[in-house]
């Protein structure tokens, strides 16, 4: 079992693509080349090690992150498990 660590970050990068999530109806997958991950308050920033990498972030359909077009983006994110990240509404 993996312990849950409440975490938040502000992620900036280049949005490469947006596609419906294959296994989670109501969500989309955002492929983002991360260029910066800033701390949010006192929360742990689990995205700092992702800077320079292309990562997948899930977002609820219709949210600001889900409706973004390819190009520069910035949004708040959190990790919910190994390899699972979500854009916060």
C-alpha positions in Angstrom: 0.0 0.0 0.0 1.3 3.5 -0.9 0.8 6.2 1.7 -1.3 9.2 0.7 0.6 12.5 0.8 -1.5 15.6 0.3 0.4 17.7 -2.2 -0.1 20.6 -4.6 2.0 22.4 -7.2 1.6 25.0 -9.9 2.8 23.4 -13.1 3.9 25.3 -16.2 4.8 23.9 -19.5 3.9 23.2 -23.1 0.6 21.4 -23.6 1.3 18.9 -26.4 -2.1 17.2 -26.7 -5.6 16.7 -25.1 -7.4 13.4 -25.6 -10.3 11.6 -23.9 -9.2 9.3 -21.1 -9.7 5.7 -22.2 -10.7 4.3 -18.8 -12.2 7.3 -17.0 -15.3 8.7 -18.6 -15.7 12.4 -17.9 -11.9 13.0 -17.9 -9.3 13.9 -20.5 -5.5 13.2 -20.6 -3.2 16.2 -21.0 0.3 15.5 -22.3 2.5 18.3 -20.9 6.2 19.0 -21.3 6.9 20.4 -17.8 9.1 23.5 -17.6 8.5 24.6 -14.1 6.8 23.3 -10.9 6.3 25.9 -8.2 5.3 25.3 -4.6 1.8 26.1 -3.5 1.7 27.2 0.1 3.3 24.8 2.6 2.2 21.7 0.6 4.9 19.2 -0.7 5.7 19.8 -4.3 5.9 16.3 -5.8 6.2 17.7 -9.4 9.7 19.3 -9.0 11.3 16.1 -10.3 9.1 16.1 -13.4 10.6 19.4 -14.8 12.1 18.7 -18.2 9.9 15.6 -18.7 6.7 15.0 -20.6 4.0 13.9 -18.2 0.3 13.0 -18.4 -2.2 14.9 -16.2 -5.9 14.1 -16.0 -8.5 16.8 -16.0 -12.3 16.8 -15.7 -14.0 17.4 -19.1 -15.1 21.0 -19.3 -12.6 22.3 -16.8 -10.2 25.2 -17.8 -7.3 22.7 -18.1 -9.3 20.3 -20.2 -10.4 23.0 -22.7 -6.9 24.5 -23.1 -5.3 24.4 -26.6 -1.8 23.2 -27.3 0.8 25.8 -26.3 2.0 27.3 -23.0 -0.1 26.4 -20.0 -0.1 26.9 -16.2 -2.4 25.1 -13.8 -2.5 23.7 -10.3 -1.9 19.9 -10.0 -1.7 17.2 -7.5 -0.5 13.5 -7.5 -2.9 11.0 -6.3 -0.8 7.8 -6.7 2.1 6.4 -8.7 1.8 7.7 -12.2 -1.5 9.4 -11.6 -1.8 13.2 -11.6 -4.8 15.5 -11.7 -5.3 19.2 -12.7 -7.2 20.9 -9.9 -10.4 22.7 -10.7 
